[in-house]
Amino acid sequence: MTLVGGKAMEKSLKLRIFNNGKDTNDATIRGKYSSTAGYYSKDRFVQKGAFKPIGKKFDVKITTKTGNSGVEKDTVKVSRKSIKNDTKLNRKTMYLAGGYEQFRRIQGFPVNYVNLNLSGSLTGNIQLVRNDGKTLLVITDATEIEKSEHLEKLYRKKIFTPSQTDIAASEEAMAKEVAKIFSEILK
């Protein structure tokens, strides 16, 4: 695979997984984000401004708005009385009755389909590398490799193997590259 073909495959694969929520067979990654209540620390938040240090018994009002992109975003408002009566100073977590699904929603991430994108760390670690004269598309970090394996096991699908669409994008880019080289040679 050439560098141009590799870049086309990388772009196609990332769009398929992280934007469109599709597996290797170009089928939607079926599943649902957990709605089991839980506590989330500030360091887990990508959108730090969405974090509010609240407990289980706080009086909160959640409003939902749909943005220009069609993604619903929850906004959490905490009553002043709850804050005033809080016995735990400097809370380090946020209680979310709606679980991980709500965790994504309050940060403006889609929840109506699984798209595997939150912090971007996995996306950033899918890269082209040269090895023994070959161009390979790989996940470069051990933690991100484990994460990708966990996600494939969780959703019971191959996700990170290039799809036929990814391969076609690579082949098309390489064919255009060869045609361009030949046209320059034959000038």
Secondary structure, 3 states (H helix, E strand, C coil): CCHHHHHHHHHHHHHHHHHCCECCCCCECCCCCCCCCEEEEHHHCCCHHHCCCCCCCCCEEEEEEECCCCCEEEEEEECHHHHHCCCCCCCCEEEECCHHHHHHHCCCCCCCCCCCCCCCHHHHCEEEEEECCEEEEEECCHHHHHHHHHHHHHHCCCCCCCCHHHHHHHHHHHHHHHHHHHHHHCC
